Amino acid sequence: MSHRDLPRQILWTAIYLLFILGPLFTLLFGALPPSRDFATEFSVALGYSGMAMMGLQFGLTARFRYITQPLGEDVIYHFHRRVSLIAVTLVFVHPLILAATGSKEMQLPDSILELPLGAVFAGISISALVLLVVTALWRTRLKIPYEIWHASHIVLALVAIGAGLFHMIAWGFYLDNPWKRAFWIGMVALWVALLLYVRLFKPLFMLRRPYRIAQVRKERGDTTTLVMHPEGHPGFRFSPGQFGWLTLWGSPFKITGHPFSFSSSAEVDDGRIEMSIRRLGDFTDAVQAVEVGQRVYLDGPYGSFTVRDSDSVNVMIAGGIGITPMISMIRTLADRGDRRRLILMYGNTDWDSISFREELEALSAQTNLTVVHVLSRPHEGWTGESGYIDAGLFKRHLPAGYADHEYFICGPGIMMDAIEAALSEMDVPLSRYHSERYSFV
């Protein structure tokens, strides 16, 4: 993110708040039903707010570039996760308050067959939300494959929101007015339209713009680079450091795509895209089996993690496969003949696992690049840096004026947290360091 993105950040934040609070305030216009006690009204307000927040999650994950560009795709997805938990909490607190205050709406009939329709839909919605939260928070622990989880996540979200809407209409206390009911139905239609945009219209566009695998290149560090050329179209332009969603097998209508950084130079003129993917024991295990000539689909570019025109020293801090956006930046600057000062601090397990090791050495001669390798398991006789990247390493290798440099950080989450803490201790302003996290679930 940059200061020039601030107006759009404020704009989209204001629009988000409008869509959250607007549906709640519309209930107060026109003829109002008889007033009830504070606890009941407060619980109902929480329920409506939770529903509005849940519905807008479809918009947060719709990948509108105009929205994601100023904020960053990773920020959007982490915000989506946090807000989803808040929304679910509001929905759960709604009936708990009613139960705690002895509301007559919570009194159960003698037979389950006599349950009001609104209560039935409420039960369906809450049950779907329970499954949604459990599978989202403990997917890894439950050993649910990502593709299965992703599909069930969408289905459960639709069931929770749909049943929640029917619960509101069936209860009808605030939605007895036809235009208020129409307003909320229109809101749900908007949420569904956002989902259709992601799952239907965008895949249709991608279907007409496929790519072909031109080369499968093995790299150090159990990494494979896929070189892809556009087929029947010019491709798209991207900024170094950005990423795209890759669909390797099946059509773009397949529910699950996977985000990977572009590792190629942004200055290529043939539309070529490269992605370098490390084998990590999940979907990435199959990348090595990709064959030349295979058709694939790309959705991009996304992300605001990119170098800009600046006289500052650019400090790139990478851990493992976090090198991919950095190598794209360095290759691009080399192709542009850009001689700005670059310092790459690159953490790996050992000397043989350093992806692009030889190329980085060559690029050091073409650009004003200094590479500092940091090995957590150095071999005997290693005289370079060992251990982990920390504030001490910065002070040994960075020029004075730490707060004036631009920092780009990408790697394992625990490494990035430690580096951000170290930069904060060195009084580097938050606006000076940029992080890219690809854990979107």
C-alpha positions as a Markdown table, in Angstrom:
| # | Residue | x | y | z |
|---|---|---|---|---|
| 1 | Met | 0.0 | 0.0 | 0.0 |
| 2 | Ser | 1.1 | 3.6 | -0.6 |
| 3 | His | 0.0 | 7.1 | 0.4 |
| 4 | Arg | -1.5 | 7.6 | -3.1 |
| 5 | Asp | -3.8 | 4.7 | -2.4 |
| 6 | Leu | -5.2 | 6.3 | 0.7 |
| 7 | Pro | -8.2 | 8.0 | -0.9 |
| 8 | Arg | -9.4 | 4.7 | -2.3 |
| 9 | Gln | -8.8 | 3.0 | 0.9 |
| 10 | Ile | -11.0 | 5.5 | 2.7 |
| 11 | Leu | -13.6 | 5.3 | 0.0 |
| 12 | Trp | -14.0 | 1.5 | 0.1 |
| 13 | Thr | -14.0 | 1.5 | 3.9 |
| 14 | Ala | -16.8 | 4.0 | 3.8 |
| 15 | Ile | -18.8 | 2.0 | 1.3 |
| 16 | Tyr | -18.3 | -1.2 | 3.3 |
| 17 | Leu | -19.6 | 0.6 | 6.5 |
| 18 | Leu | -22.6 | 1.9 | 4.4 |
| 19 | Phe | -23.5 | -1.6 | 3.3 |
| 20 | Ile | -23.2 | -2.9 | 6.9 |
| 21 | Leu | -25.2 | -0.2 | 8.7 |
| 22 | Gly | -27.5 | 0.8 | 5.8 |
| 23 | Pro | -29.7 | -2.3 | 6.0 |
| 24 | Leu | -30.0 | -1.9 | 9.8 |
| 25 | Phe | -31.2 | 1.7 | 9.6 |
| 26 | Thr | -33.7 | 1.0 | 6.8 |
| 27 | Leu | -35.7 | -1.0 | 9.3 |
| 28 | Leu | -36.3 | 2.2 | 11.3 |
| 29 | Phe | -38.0 | 4.1 | 8.4 |
| 30 | Gly | -41.7 | 4.0 | 7.8 |
| 31 | Ala | -44.3 | 2.4 | 10.1 |
| 32 | Leu | -42.6 | 0.7 | 13.1 |
| 33 | Pro | -44.0 | -2.3 | 15.0 |
| 34 | Pro | -44.8 | -2.0 | 18.7 |
| 35 | Ser | -41.6 | -1.4 | 20.8 |
| 36 | Arg | -40.2 | -4.2 | 22.9 |
| 37 | Asp | -37.7 | -4.3 | 25.8 |
| 38 | Phe | -34.1 | -3.2 | 25.2 |
| 39 | Ala | -32.6 | -6.6 | 25.4 |
| 40 | Thr | -34.9 | -8.0 | 22.6 |
| 41 | Glu | -34.3 | -5.0 | 20.3 |
| 42 | Phe | -30.6 | -5.1 | 20.9 |
| 43 | Ser | -30.4 | -8.8 | 20.1 |
| 44 | Val | -32.4 | -8.3 | 16.9 |
| 45 | Ala | -30.1 | -5.5 | 15.9 |
| 46 | Leu | -27.1 | -7.8 | 16.4 |
| 47 | Gly | -28.8 | -10.5 | 14.2 |
| 48 | Tyr | -29.5 | -8.1 | 11.4 |
| 49 | Ser | -25.9 | -6.6 | 11.5 |
| 50 | Gly | -24.4 | -10.1 | 11.5 |
| 51 | Met | -26.4 | -11.1 | 8.5 |
| 52 | Ala | -25.4 | -7.9 | 6.6 |
| 53 | Met | -21.7 | -8.6 | 7.4 |
| 54 | Met | -21.9 | -12.2 | 6.4 |
| 55 | Gly | -23.5 | -11.4 | 3.0 |
| 56 | Leu | -20.8 | -8.9 | 2.2 |
| 57 | Gln | -18.1 | -11.5 | 2.5 |
| 58 | Phe | -19.0 | -12.5 | -1.0 |
| 59 | Gly | -18.0 | -9.1 | -2.1 |
| 60 | Leu | -14.7 | -9.2 | -0.2 |
| 61 | Thr | -13.6 | -12.4 | -1.9 |
| 62 | Ala | -14.9 | -11.4 | -5.4 |
| 63 | Arg | -11.3 | -10.2 | -6.5 |
| 64 | Phe | -12.3 | -6.8 | -7.8 |
| 65 | Arg | -9.0 | -5.3 | -8.7 |
| 66 | Tyr | -10.1 | -1.7 | -8.1 |
| 67 | Ile | -10.8 | -2.7 | -4.5 |
| 68 | Thr | -7.8 | -5.1 | -3.9 |
| 69 | Gln | -5.2 | -2.8 | -5.5 |
| 70 | Pro | -5.2 | -0.1 | -2.8 |
| 71 | Leu | -5.6 | -2.5 | 0.1 |
| 72 | Gly | -3.8 | -5.7 | -1.0 |
| 73 | Glu | -5.3 | -9.1 | -1.6 |
| 74 | Asp | -3.8 | -10.6 | 1.5 |
| 75 | Val | -5.2 | -7.8 | 3.6 |
| 76 | Ile | -8.6 | -8.3 | 2.1 |
| 77 | Tyr | -8.6 | -12.0 | 2.8 |
| 78 | His | -7.4 | -11.7 | 6.4 |
| 79 | Phe | -10.0 | -9.0 | 6.9 |
| 80 | His | -12.6 | -11.4 | 5.5 |
| 81 | Arg | -11.6 | -14.0 | 8.0 |
| 82 | Arg | -11.7 | -11.7 | 11.0 |
| 83 | Val | -15.0 | -10.0 | 10.0 |
| 84 | Ser | -16.6 | -13.4 | 9.3 |
| 85 | Leu | -15.8 | -14.4 | 12.9 |
| 86 | Ile | -17.3 | -11.2 | 14.2 |
| 87 | Ala | -20.4 | -11.7 | 12.0 |
| 88 | Val | -20.9 | -15.3 | 13.2 |
| 89 | Thr | -20.5 | -14.1 | 16.8 |
| 90 | Leu | -23.2 | -11.5 | 16.4 |
| 91 | Val | -25.6 | -14.0 | 14.9 |
| 92 | Phe | -24.9 | -16.5 | 17.8 |
| 93 | Val | -25.3 | -13.8 | 20.5 |
| 94 | His | -28.7 | -12.8 | 19.1 |
| 95 | Pro | -30.6 | -16.0 | 20.3 |
| 96 | Leu | -28.4 | -16.2 | 23.4 |
| 97 | Ile | -29.6 | -12.8 | 24.6 |
| 98 | Leu | -33.2 | -13.8 | 23.9 |
| 99 | Ala | -32.8 | -17.0 | 25.9 |
| 100 | Ala | -31.0 | -15.3 | 28.8 |
| 101 | Thr | -33.9 | -12.8 | 29.1 |
| 102 | Gly | -36.6 | -15.4 | 28.9 |
| 103 | Ser | -38.0 | -14.1 | 25.7 |
| 104 | Lys | -41.2 | -15.9 | 24.7 |
| 105 | Glu | -39.8 | -16.3 | 21.1 |
| 106 | Met | -37.3 | -18.8 | 22.7 |
| 107 | Gln | -40.0 | -21.0 | 24.3 |
| 108 | Leu | -40.1 | -24.4 | 22.7 |
| 109 | Pro | -43.5 | -26.0 | 21.8 |
| 110 | Asp | -44.5 | -29.4 | 23.1 |
| 111 | Ser | -43.8 | -31.0 | 19.7 |
| 112 | Ile | -41.0 | -30.4 | 17.2 |
| 113 | Leu | -43.6 | -30.4 | 14.5 |
| 114 | Glu | -45.1 | -27.3 | 16.0 |
| 115 | Leu | -41.9 | -25.3 | 15.7 |
| 116 | Pro | -42.5 | -22.0 | 13.9 |
| 117 | Leu | -41.1 | -21.8 | 10.4 |
| 118 | Gly | -38.8 | -18.9 | 11.5 |
| 119 | Ala | -37.3 | -21.1 | 14.2 |
| 120 | Val | -36.7 | -24.0 | 11.8 |
| 121 | Phe | -34.8 | -21.7 | 9.4 |
| 122 | Ala | -32.8 | -20.2 | 12.4 |
| 123 | Gly | -31.7 | -23.7 | 13.4 |
| 124 | Ile | -30.6 | -24.5 | 9.8 |
| 125 | Ser | -28.7 | -21.2 | 9.6 |
| 126 | Ile | -26.9 | -21.7 | 12.9 |
| 127 | Ser | -26.1 | -25.3 | 12.2 |
| 128 | Ala | -24.5 | -24.3 | 8.9 |
| 129 | Leu | -22.5 | -21.6 | 10.7 |
| 130 | Val | -21.2 | -24.0 | 13.3 |
| 131 | Leu | -19.9 | -26.3 | 10.5 |
| 132 | Leu | -18.5 | -23.3 | 8.7 |
| 133 | Val | -16.5 | -22.1 | 11.6 |
| 134 | Val | -15.3 | -25.5 | 12.7 |
| 135 | Thr | -14.1 | -26.5 | 9.2 |
| 136 | Ala | -12.5 | -23.1 | 8.7 |
| 137 | Leu | -10.6 | -22.9 | 11.9 |
| 138 | Trp | -9.6 | -26.6 | 12.2 |
| 139 | Arg | -9.3 | -27.6 | 8.5 |
| 140 | Thr | -5.7 | -28.7 | 8.9 |
| 141 | Arg | -6.3 | -30.5 | 12.1 |
| 142 | Leu | -9.3 | -32.3 | 10.7 |
| 143 | Lys | -7.2 | -33.2 | 7.6 |
| 144 | Ile | -9.8 | -31.9 | 5.2 |
| 145 | Pro | -8.3 | -31.5 | 1.7 |
| 146 | Tyr | -8.3 | -27.9 | 0.6 |
| 147 | Glu | -10.4 | -28.4 | -2.5 |
| 148 | Ile | -13.2 | -30.2 | -0.6 |
| 149 | Trp | -13.1 | -27.6 | 2.2 |
| 150 | His | -13.3 | -24.7 | -0.4 |
| 151 | Ala | -16.4 | -26.2 | -2.0 |
| 152 | Ser | -18.1 | -27.0 | 1.3 |
| 153 | His | -17.2 | -23.5 | 2.6 |
| 154 | Ile | -19.2 | -21.9 | -0.3 |
| 155 | Val | -22.2 | -24.2 | 0.1 |
| 156 | Leu | -22.4 | -23.8 | 3.9 |
| 157 | Ala | -22.1 | -20.0 | 3.5 |
| 158 | Leu | -25.0 | -20.0 | 1.0 |
| 159 | Val | -27.1 | -22.2 | 3.3 |
| 160 | Ala | -26.4 | -20.0 | 6.4 |
| 161 | Ile | -27.3 | -16.8 | 4.6 |
| 162 | Gly | -30.3 | -18.2 | 2.7 |
| 163 | Ala | -31.8 | -19.8 | 5.8 |
| 164 | Gly | -31.0 | -16.6 | 7.8 |
| 165 | Leu | -33.0 | -14.5 | 5.3 |
| 166 | Phe | -36.0 | -16.9 | 5.4 |
| 167 | His | -35.8 | -16.8 | 9.2 |
| 168 | Met | -36.0 | -13.0 | 9.1 |
| 169 | Ile | -38.9 | -13.0 | 6.7 |
| 170 | Ala | -40.8 | -15.8 | 8.5 |
| 171 | Trp | -40.5 | -14.0 | 11.8 |
| 172 | Gly | -41.6 | -10.8 | 10.0 |
| 173 | Phe | -41.5 | -8.4 | 13.0 |
| 174 | Tyr | -39.5 | -5.8 | 11.1 |
| 175 | Leu | -40.0 | -7.1 | 7.6 |
| 176 | Asp | -43.8 | -7.1 | 7.6 |
| 177 | Asn | -43.5 | -4.0 | 5.4 |
| 178 | Pro | -43.3 | -5.1 | 1.7 |
| 179 | Trp | -40.7 | -2.6 | 0.7 |
| 180 | Lys | -38.5 | -3.5 | 3.6 |
| 181 | Arg | -38.8 | -7.1 | 2.7 |
| 182 | Ala | -38.0 | -6.3 | -0.9 |
| 183 | Phe | -34.9 | -4.3 | 0.2 |
| 184 | Trp | -33.5 | -7.3 | 2.1 |
| 185 | Ile | -34.3 | -9.7 | -0.7 |
| 186 | Gly | -32.5 | -7.3 | -3.0 |
| 187 | Met | -29.5 | -7.3 | -0.7 |
| 188 | Val | -29.4 | -11.1 | -0.8 |
| 189 | Ala | -29.7 | -10.9 | -4.6 |
| 190 | Leu | -26.7 | -8.6 | -4.7 |
| 191 | Trp | -24.7 | -11.1 | -2.6 |
| 192 | Val | -25.7 | -13.9 | -4.9 |
| 193 | Ala | -24.8 | -11.8 | -7.9 |
| 194 | Leu | -21.3 | -11.3 | -6.5 |
| 195 | Leu | -20.9 | -15.0 | -6.1 |
| 196 | Leu | -22.1 | -15.5 | -9.7 |
| 197 | Tyr | -19.6 | -13.0 | -10.9 |
| 198 | Val | -16.8 | -15.0 | -9.3 |
| 199 | Arg | -18.0 | -18.5 | -10.2 |
| 200 | Leu | -19.7 | -17.8 | -13.6 |
| 201 | Phe | -18.9 | -14.6 | -15.4 |
| 202 | Lys | -15.2 | -14.4 | -14.6 |
| 203 | Pro | -14.6 | -18.1 | -15.5 |
| 204 | Leu | -16.3 | -17.4 | -18.8 |
| 205 | Phe | -13.8 | -14.6 | -19.5 |
| 206 | Met | -10.9 | -16.8 | -18.5 |
| 207 | Leu | -12.1 | -19.7 | -20.7 |
| 208 | Arg | -11.6 | -17.5 | -23.7 |
| 209 | Arg | -8.1 | -16.6 | -22.6 |
| 210 | Pro | -6.2 | -19.8 | -21.8 |
| 211 | Tyr | -2.5 | -20.4 | -21.5 |
| 212 | Arg | -0.2 | -23.2 | -22.6 |
| 213 | Ile | 2.7 | -24.7 | -20.7 |
| 214 | Ala | 5.7 | -24.0 | -22.8 |
| 215 | Gln | 8.4 | -25.2 | -20.4 |
| 216 | Val | 8.6 | -27.0 | -17.0 |
| 217 | Arg | 12.0 | -26.0 | -15.5 |
| 218 | Lys | 13.4 | -27.6 | -12.4 |
| 219 | Glu | 15.0 | -25.2 | -9.9 |
| 220 | Arg | 17.0 | -25.7 | -6.7 |
| 221 | Gly | 15.1 | -26.1 | -3.5 |
| 222 | Asp | 12.5 | -28.6 | -4.8 |
| 223 | Thr | 11.0 | -25.8 | -6.9 |
| 224 | Thr | 9.5 | -26.1 | -10.3 |
| 225 | Thr | 9.0 | -23.1 | -12.7 |
| 226 | Leu | 6.1 | -23.2 | -15.1 |
| 227 | Val | 6.6 | -21.1 | -18.2 |
| 228 | Met | 3.2 | -20.3 | -19.7 |
| 229 | His | 2.4 | -18.5 | -23.0 |
| 230 | Pro | -1.0 | -17.0 | -23.8 |
| 231 | Glu | -3.0 | -18.9 | -26.5 |
| 232 | Gly | -5.0 | -16.7 | -28.9 |
| 233 | His | -4.7 | -13.5 | -27.0 |
| 234 | Pro | -1.9 | -11.1 | -25.9 |
| 235 | Gly | -2.0 | -12.0 | -22.2 |
| 236 | Phe | -2.0 | -9.3 | -19.5 |
| 237 | Arg | 0.6 | -6.9 | -18.1 |
| 238 | Phe | 1.6 | -7.1 | -14.4 |
| 239 | Ser | 3.8 | -5.3 | -12.0 |
| 240 | Pro | 6.8 | -7.2 | -10.5 |
| 241 | Gly | 5.8 | -8.7 | -7.2 |
| 242 | Gln | 2.2 | -9.3 | -8.1 |
| 243 | Phe | 0.5 | -12.7 | -8.3 |
| 244 | Gly | -2.3 | -14.6 | -10.0 |
| 245 | Trp | -4.7 | -17.5 | -9.3 |
| 246 | Leu | -3.7 | -20.6 | -11.2 |
| 247 | Thr | -6.0 | -23.4 | -12.4 |
| 248 | Leu | -3.8 | -26.3 | -13.6 |
| 249 | Trp | -6.3 | -29.1 | -14.1 |
| 250 | Gly | -9.9 | -28.7 | -15.3 |
| 251 | Ser | -11.7 | -25.6 | -16.5 |
| 252 | Pro | -11.8 | -22.2 | -14.9 |
| 253 | Phe | -15.2 | -23.1 | -13.5 |
| 254 | Lys | -13.4 | -25.4 | -11.1 |
| 255 | Ile | -14.1 | -24.0 | -7.6 |
| 256 | Thr | -10.5 | -24.0 | -6.4 |
| 257 | Gly | -7.7 | -22.0 | -7.8 |
| 258 | His | -4.3 | -21.5 | -6.2 |
| 259 | Pro | -2.4 | -18.2 | -5.7 |
| 260 | Phe | 1.2 | -18.0 | -6.8 |
| 261 | Ser | 3.6 | -15.1 | -7.4 |
| 262 | Phe | 4.8 | -14.3 | -10.9 |
| 263 | Ser | 8.5 | -15.0 | -11.0 |
| 264 | Ser | 9.2 | -13.7 | -14.5 |
| 265 | Ser | 10.2 | -10.2 | -15.5 |
| 266 | Ala | 7.3 | -7.8 | -16.1 |
| 267 | Glu | 9.2 | -6.4 | -19.1 |
| 268 | Val | 8.7 | -9.4 | -21.4 |
| 269 | Asp | 6.9 | -8.5 | -24.6 |
| 270 | Asp | 5.4 | -11.9 | -25.6 |
| 271 | Gly | 2.8 | -12.2 | -22.8 |
| 272 | Arg | 4.9 | -15.0 | -21.1 |
| 273 | Ile | 4.1 | -15.7 | -17.5 |
| 274 | Glu | 6.3 | -17.7 | -15.1 |
| 275 | Met | 5.4 | -19.1 | -11.7 |
| 276 | Ser | 7.9 | -20.8 | -9.5 |
| 277 | Ile | 6.3 | -23.3 | -7.1 |
| 278 | Arg | 8.0 | -25.2 | -4.3 |
| 279 | Arg | 6.9 | -28.6 | -3.3 |
| 280 | Leu | 5.3 | -28.3 | 0.2 |
| 281 | Gly | 3.4 | -31.5 | 0.6 |
| 282 | Asp | -0.1 | -30.4 | -0.7 |
| 283 | Phe | -1.4 | -29.4 | -4.1 |
| 284 | Thr | 2.1 | -28.3 | -5.0 |
| 285 | Asp | 3.3 | -32.0 | -5.0 |
| 286 | Ala | 1.5 | -32.4 | -8.4 |
| 287 | Val | 3.2 | -29.5 | -10.1 |
| 288 | Gln | 6.2 | -31.5 | -11.0 |
| 289 | Ala | 3.9 | -33.8 | -13.1 |
| 290 | Val | 2.7 | -30.9 | -15.3 |
| 291 | Glu | 3.5 | -31.6 | -19.0 |
| 292 | Val | 4.5 | -29.2 | -21.7 |
| 293 | Gly | 1.5 | -28.4 | -23.9 |
| 294 | Gln | -1.0 | -28.6 | -21.1 |
| 295 | Arg | -3.7 | -25.9 | -21.1 |
| 296 | Val | -4.0 | -23.8 | -17.9 |
| 297 | Tyr | -5.9 | -20.8 | -16.8 |
| 298 | Leu | -4.7 | -17.6 | -15.0 |
| 299 | Asp | -6.7 | -15.0 | -13.1 |
| 300 | Gly | -4.7 | -11.9 | -12.5 |
| 301 | Pro | -2.8 | -9.8 | -11.8 |
| 302 | Tyr | -3.5 | -9.1 | -8.1 |
| 303 | Gly | -1.6 | -7.5 | -5.2 |
| 304 | Ser | 0.1 | -4.2 | -4.4 |
| 305 | Phe | 3.4 | -5.8 | -3.3 |
| 306 | Thr | 5.6 | -4.1 | -5.9 |
| 307 | Val | 8.5 | -1.7 | -6.3 |
| 308 | Arg | 7.8 | 1.8 | -7.2 |
| 309 | Asp | 9.8 | 4.8 | -8.4 |
| 310 | Ser | 11.9 | 5.8 | -5.5 |
| 311 | Asp | 15.4 | 6.8 | -4.6 |
| 312 | Ser | 15.3 | 4.8 | -1.4 |
| 313 | Val | 17.3 | 1.6 | -0.7 |
| 314 | Asn | 15.1 | -1.3 | -1.5 |
| 315 | Val | 15.6 | -4.1 | 1.1 |
| 316 | Met | 14.1 | -7.4 | 0.1 |
| 317 | Ile | 13.7 | -10.0 | 2.8 |
| 318 | Ala | 12.8 | -13.5 | 1.6 |
| 319 | Gly | 12.4 | -16.9 | 3.3 |
| 320 | Gly | 12.4 | -20.0 | 1.2 |
| 321 | Ile | 9.9 | -19.8 | -1.7 |
| 322 | Gly | 9.2 | -16.2 | -0.6 |
| 323 | Ile | 11.9 | -15.4 | -3.2 |
| 324 | Thr | 9.4 | -15.6 | -6.1 |
| 325 | Pro | 8.1 | -12.0 | -6.0 |
| 326 | Met | 11.6 | -10.7 | -5.3 |
| 327 | Ile | 13.1 | -12.5 | -8.3 |
| 328 | Ser | 10.4 | -10.9 | -10.4 |
| 329 | Met | 11.3 | -7.5 | -9.1 |
| 330 | Ile | 15.0 | -8.0 | -9.6 |
| 331 | Arg | 14.6 | -9.5 | -13.1 |
| 332 | Thr | 12.4 | -6.5 | -14.0 |
| 333 | Leu | 14.8 | -3.9 | -12.7 |
| 334 | Ala | 17.6 | -5.6 | -14.6 |
| 335 | Asp | 15.7 | -5.5 | -17.8 |
| 336 | Arg | 14.9 | -1.8 | -17.3 |
| 337 | Gly | 18.5 | -1.0 | -16.6 |
| 338 | Asp | 17.5 | 0.4 | -13.2 |
| 339 | Arg | 20.5 | 0.9 | -10.9 |
| 340 | Arg | 18.8 | 1.6 | -7.7 |
| 341 | Arg | 20.4 | 0.1 | -4.5 |
| 342 | Leu | 19.0 | -3.4 | -3.8 |
| 343 | Ile | 19.8 | -5.5 | -0.8 |
| 344 | Leu | 18.4 | -9.1 | -0.7 |
| 345 | Met | 18.4 | -11.0 | 2.6 |
| 346 | Tyr | 17.6 | -14.5 | 1.7 |
| 347 | Gly | 17.0 | -17.2 | 4.3 |
| 348 | Asn | 17.2 | -20.9 | 3.5 |
| 349 | Thr | 17.8 | -24.2 | 5.2 |
| 350 | Asp | 21.1 | -25.0 | 3.5 |
| 351 | Trp | 23.2 | -24.0 | 0.5 |
| 352 | Asp | 21.7 | -26.5 | -1.9 |
| 353 | Ser | 18.1 | -25.4 | -1.2 |
| 354 | Ile | 18.6 | -21.8 | -2.5 |
| 355 | Ser | 16.4 | -21.4 | -5.4 |
| 356 | Phe | 17.8 | -19.1 | -8.2 |
| 357 | Arg | 21.2 | -19.2 | -6.5 |
| 358 | Glu | 23.3 | -18.9 | -9.7 |
| 359 | Glu | 21.0 | -16.5 | -11.4 |
| 360 | Leu | 21.1 | -14.1 | -8.3 |
| 361 | Glu | 24.8 | -14.1 | -8.6 |
| 362 | Ala | 24.6 | -13.1 | -12.3 |
| 363 | Leu | 21.9 | -10.5 | -11.6 |
| 364 | Ser | 24.2 | -8.9 | -9.0 |
| 365 | Ala | 26.6 | -8.1 | -11.8 |
| 366 | Gln | 23.8 | -6.6 | -14.0 |
| 367 | Thr | 22.2 | -4.5 | -11.2 |
| 368 | Asn | 23.2 | -2.7 | -8.0 |
| 369 | Leu | 22.2 | -5.8 | -6.0 |
| 370 | Thr | 23.8 | -7.2 | -2.9 |
| 371 | Val | 22.8 | -10.7 | -1.8 |
| 372 | Val | 23.1 | -11.8 | 1.9 |
| 373 | His | 22.5 | -15.5 | 2.2 |
| 374 | Val | 21.4 | -16.7 | 5.7 |
| 375 | Leu | 21.4 | -20.5 | 6.3 |
| 376 | Ser | 19.7 | -22.1 | 9.3 |
| 377 | Arg | 21.7 | -25.3 | 8.8 |
| 378 | Pro | 25.0 | -24.2 | 7.3 |
| 379 | His | 27.6 | -26.7 | 6.0 |
| 380 | Glu | 31.0 | -27.1 | 7.5 |
| 381 | Gly | 33.2 | -24.2 | 6.5 |
| 382 | Trp | 30.4 | -21.8 | 5.8 |
| 383 | Thr | 31.6 | -18.3 | 6.6 |
| 384 | Gly | 28.4 | -16.4 | 5.8 |
| 385 | Glu | 25.4 | -15.5 | 8.0 |
| 386 | Ser | 23.7 | -18.4 | 9.8 |
| 387 | Gly | 20.6 | -18.7 | 12.0 |
| 388 | Tyr | 17.7 | -16.4 | 11.2 |
| 389 | Ile | 17.1 | -12.9 | 9.9 |
| 390 | Asp | 16.8 | -10.5 | 12.7 |
| 391 | Ala | 17.6 | -6.9 | 13.8 |
| 392 | Gly | 21.2 | -7.7 | 14.3 |
| 393 | Leu | 21.6 | -8.9 | 10.7 |
| 394 | Phe | 19.9 | -5.6 | 9.5 |
| 395 | Lys | 22.4 | -3.5 | 11.5 |
| 396 | Arg | 25.4 | -5.5 | 10.1 |
| 397 | His | 24.4 | -5.2 | 6.4 |
| 398 | Leu | 22.1 | -2.2 | 5.9 |
| 399 | Pro | 23.3 | 1.4 | 5.4 |
| 400 | Ala | 22.5 | 3.9 | 8.1 |
| 401 | Gly | 19.1 | 5.6 | 8.0 |
| 402 | Tyr | 17.0 | 2.4 | 8.5 |
| 403 | Ala | 13.7 | 4.4 | 8.6 |
| 404 | Asp | 14.4 | 5.8 | 5.0 |
| 405 | His | 14.6 | 2.4 | 3.3 |
| 406 | Glu | 11.8 | 0.5 | 1.6 |
| 407 | Tyr | 11.4 | -3.1 | 2.9 |
| 408 | Phe | 9.7 | -6.0 | 1.1 |
| 409 | Ile | 9.0 | -9.1 | 3.2 |
| 410 | Cys | 7.8 | -12.5 | 2.0 |
| 411 | Gly | 8.2 | -16.0 | 3.5 |
| 412 | Pro | 6.8 | -18.2 | 6.3 |
| 413 | Gly | 4.4 | -16.4 | 8.6 |
| 414 | Ile | 6.5 | -16.9 | 11.7 |
| 415 | Met | 9.5 | -15.3 | 9.9 |
| 416 | Met | 7.5 | -12.4 | 8.7 |
| 417 | Asp | 6.1 | -11.7 | 12.2 |
| 418 | Ala | 9.6 | -11.7 | 13.6 |
| 419 | Ile | 10.9 | -9.4 | 10.9 |
| 420 | Glu | 8.1 | -6.9 | 11.3 |
| 421 | Ala | 8.7 | -6.8 | 15.1 |
| 422 | Ala | 12.4 | -6.2 | 14.5 |
| 423 | Leu | 11.7 | -3.3 | 12.1 |
| 424 | Ser | 9.3 | -1.8 | 14.6 |
| 425 | Glu | 12.0 | -2.0 | 17.2 |
| 426 | Met | 14.3 | -0.2 | 14.8 |
| 427 | Asp | 11.7 | 2.6 | 14.5 |
| 428 | Val | 11.0 | 1.9 | 10.8 |
| 429 | Pro | 7.6 | 3.4 | 10.0 |
| 430 | Leu | 4.8 | 0.9 | 9.1 |
| 431 | Ser | 4.4 | 2.7 | 5.8 |
| 432 | Arg | 8.0 | 1.7 | 4.9 |
| 433 | Tyr | 7.6 | -2.0 | 5.0 |
| 434 | His | 5.4 | -4.2 | 2.9 |
| 435 | Ser | 4.5 | -7.8 | 3.5 |
| 436 | Glu | 2.9 | -10.4 | 1.2 |
| 437 | Arg | 1.1 | -13.3 | 2.9 |
| 438 | Tyr | -0.5 | -16.0 | 0.8 |
| 439 | Ser | -2.3 | -17.9 | 3.5 |
| 440 | Phe | -5.8 | -17.0 | 2.5 |
| 441 | Val | -7.7 | -19.5 | 4.6 |
